[in-house]
Amino acid sequence: MRENDPLQGLLTFLLQKELQKKLKIGQKVIIRRGTYEGKNNNYASVKKIRQGIIVAKYPHFFLVQLNGYRETFKYTELLDGTVEMAGDNSE
């Protein structure tokens, strides 16, 4: 598909809304993104897979509690594989 294709944008929007419904507060997630290195303005390579628990949901992102800190992720990061749901909590 072309960049800025309206159909692609609609599909991404619909998938994002569906994922937003599926995510539950208290659900475990797996993060496959390295930590942010401000000096390089880049993310470090993934040295280890981090796990966290969703503590809040907002219209465009969700908040994850990790070891001693919290980090936000966009729902679209579930689509690109940066964040994965650790278990399927859907009924």
Residue pairs with C-beta under 8 A, 6 or more apart in sequence:
1 7
1 8
2 8
12 76
12 79
15 79
16 75
16 76
16 79
19 75
19 78
19 79
20 57
20 75
22 85
22 89
22 90
23 54
23 57
23 62
23 75
23 78
23 85
24 54
24 89
25 54
25 55
25 56
25 57
26 53
26 54
27 53
27 54
27 85
27 86
27 87
27 89
28 51
28 52
28 53
28 85
28 86
28 87
29 51
29 52
29 53
29 54
29 64
29 83
29 84
29 85
29 86
30 49
30 50
30 51
30 83
30 84
30 85
30 86
31 49
31 50
31 51
31 52
31 64
31 66
31 71
31 73
31 82
31 83
32 46
32 49
32 81
32 82
32 83
32 84
33 43
33 46
33 77
33 82
33 83
34 43
34 44
34 45
34 46
34 47
35 43
35 44
36 42
36 43
36 44
37 43
37 44
50 66
50 67
51 66
51 86
52 64
52 65
52 66
52 71
53 64
53 65
54 62
54 63
54 64
54 65
55 63
55 64
55 65
55 70
56 62
56 63
57 63
60 74
60 75
61 72
61 73
61 74
61 75
62 72
62 73
62 75
63 70
63 71
63 72
64 70
64 71
64 72
64 73
64 83
73 82
73 83
77 83
78 84
78 85
